[in-house]
Amino acid sequence: MHNTVTWFEIATDDPAGAERFYGGLFGWSFAHDEGPLDYRLIGYPGAQAPAGGLFNTKGEFPNHAIFHVEVADVEAACRQTEELGGKVVTKVIDDGMGTDFAYLTDTSGNLFGVFRRRG
């Protein structure tokens, strides 16, 4: 559904440590995604499908935990963000697997993501 939080992401330079922490705290499970990135899908006990991911920053990005909103048009969401006083942190990125996404901040500087699945 568009305009709803449908994914969250934890980015860390210590994926094994994050898996131990969140797995121990919440009982989450982690499965490596079949893609070019060092990405792990996060599952909840009793959930039918993953609802989040754990990303290895490899020290190239700041560690963070954010939510992602699924939108109809990522570029339009970036334009609207700026019109409403927010900022575009990254331009639209194609993940090479059928998803476009961008990182934005709200008017208070809080980081969040928007994405669109193609096809």
C-alpha positions as CSV (number, residue, x, y, z in Angstrom):
1,M,0.0,0.0,0.0
2,H,1.3,3.4,-0.9
3,N,2.1,6.0,1.7
4,T,2.5,3.5,4.5
5,V,5.5,2.3,6.5
6,T,6.1,-1.1,5.0
7,W,9.8,-1.7,5.7
8,F,12.5,-0.7,8.2
9,E,16.2,-0.8,8.0
10,I,19.1,-1.2,10.4
11,A,22.4,-0.2,9.0
12,T,25.5,-1.1,11.0
13,D,29.2,-1.6,10.7
14,D,28.8,-4.7,13.0
15,P,26.1,-6.9,11.4
16,A,26.9,-9.9,13.6
17,G,26.6,-7.8,16.7
18,A,23.3,-6.3,15.6
19,E,22.0,-9.8,14.8
20,R,22.9,-11.0,18.4
21,F,21.4,-7.8,19.9
22,Y,18.1,-7.7,18.1
23,G,17.8,-11.5,17.9
24,G,18.3,-11.7,21.6
25,L,16.0,-8.8,22.5
26,F,13.1,-9.5,20.1
27,G,13.6,-13.0,18.8
28,W,14.1,-11.8,15.3
29,S,15.7,-14.1,12.7
30,F,18.0,-13.0,9.9
31,A,18.4,-14.5,6.4
32,H,21.0,-13.3,3.8
33,D,19.3,-11.7,0.8
34,E,20.2,-13.0,-2.6
35,G,21.5,-9.8,-4.0
36,P,24.7,-7.8,-4.6
37,L,24.7,-6.1,-1.2
38,D,25.6,-7.6,2.2
39,Y,21.9,-7.4,3.3
40,R,20.0,-9.6,5.7
41,L,16.2,-9.9,5.8
42,I,14.7,-9.6,9.2
43,G,11.8,-11.9,10.2
44,Y,9.6,-11.8,13.3
45,P,8.4,-14.8,15.3
46,G,5.1,-15.9,13.7
47,A,5.4,-13.5,10.7
48,Q,4.7,-14.7,7.2
49,A,7.3,-12.5,5.5
50,P,10.3,-10.3,6.3
51,A,9.4,-6.7,7.2
52,G,12.9,-5.2,7.5
53,G,16.5,-5.5,6.6
54,L,19.9,-5.3,8.2
55,F,22.5,-3.6,6.0
56,N,26.3,-3.8,6.4
57,T,27.6,-0.3,6.0
58,K,31.2,-1.5,5.8
59,G,32.1,1.9,7.4
60,E,30.9,3.8,4.3
61,F,27.7,5.1,5.8
62,P,26.6,6.2,9.3
63,N,25.0,3.5,11.4
64,H,21.3,4.1,11.6
65,A,17.8,2.6,12.1
66,I,15.0,4.1,10.1
67,F,11.6,3.4,8.6
68,H,10.8,3.3,4.9
69,V,7.5,4.5,3.4
70,E,6.3,2.8,0.1
71,V,5.3,5.5,-2.4
72,A,4.0,5.6,-6.0
73,D,6.8,7.9,-7.2
74,V,10.1,8.3,-5.4
75,E,11.1,11.4,-7.4
76,A,7.8,13.1,-6.7
77,A,8.2,12.3,-3.0
78,C,11.7,13.9,-3.1
79,R,10.3,17.0,-4.7
80,Q,7.4,17.2,-2.2
81,T,9.8,16.7,0.7
82,E,11.8,19.8,-0.4
83,E,8.6,21.8,-1.0
84,L,7.5,21.0,2.6
85,G,10.8,22.1,4.1
86,G,12.6,18.7,4.3
87,K,15.8,17.7,2.6
88,V,16.8,15.1,0.1
89,V,19.8,13.2,1.5
90,T,20.4,10.9,-1.5
91,K,19.0,11.2,-5.0
92,V,16.9,8.3,-6.3
93,I,18.9,5.0,-6.2
94,D,18.1,2.0,-8.2
95,D,19.1,-1.1,-6.2
96,G,19.5,-3.2,-9.4
97,M,16.8,-5.6,-8.2
98,G,13.6,-3.7,-9.1
99,T,13.4,-1.1,-6.3
100,D,14.1,2.6,-6.4
101,F,14.7,4.4,-3.1
102,A,15.9,7.6,-1.6
103,Y,16.8,8.9,1.9
104,L,15.2,12.1,3.1
105,T,14.9,14.2,6.3
106,D,11.9,15.8,7.7
107,T,11.8,19.4,9.0
108,S,13.4,18.3,12.3
109,G,16.2,16.5,10.6
110,N,14.9,13.0,11.2
111,L,16.1,10.6,8.6
112,F,13.6,8.3,6.8
113,G,13.4,6.5,3.5
114,V,10.9,6.2,0.6
115,F,10.9,3.4,-2.0
116,R,9.0,2.0,-4.9
117,R,9.0,-1.5,-6.2
118,R,8.9,-1.6,-10.0
119,G,6.8,-4.3,-11.7
